[in-house]
Amino acid sequence: MAVSAEFIEFIVEQLERLGPIRPRRMFGGMGLYLDDMMFGVVFDEELYFKVDDRNRGDYEGEDMGPFTYEMSNGKTGSLNYYEVPERLYDDGDELAEWARKSVDVMMQVRAEKLAKAARAAERKKAGSRKKPARKTSAAKPAMKKK
């Protein structure tokens, strides 16, 4: 699953209108990052962008499917990264638009993770704020009679 430096350079150049794209080697391919969020991957000179229910239809409408790989048990696994239609390589504006949707997906994923962590921290904090048990003494003071 080799990825040529020329192909990565071309993709990064096409996507530069989004901001500084950082490619990073991973598992025989490359991850594409914007603001420390991986929104795309490249394997075997093919580009894949992150999808969820909001943008999956764009890919399926072009008969594009997910990145798949063979697992150690012989089964086929897939990721929520779908292959980008080759026609977009010649249209930097539209390619950037599809990439922006994938960045939005990753921003939502990040927001959901942060919200989940905040809820867990609040539960933990609430658990530590329980009122301590009242102390009772075994001997009660005697009351004076008038």
Secondary structure, 3 states (H helix, E strand, C coil): CCCCHHHHHHHHHHCHHHCCCEEEEECCEEEEEECCEEEEEEECCEEEEECCCCCHHHHHCCCCCEEEEECCCCCEEEEEEEECCHHHHHCHHHHHHHHHHHHHHHHHHHHHHHHHHHHHHHHHHHHHCCCCCCCCCCCCCCCCCC
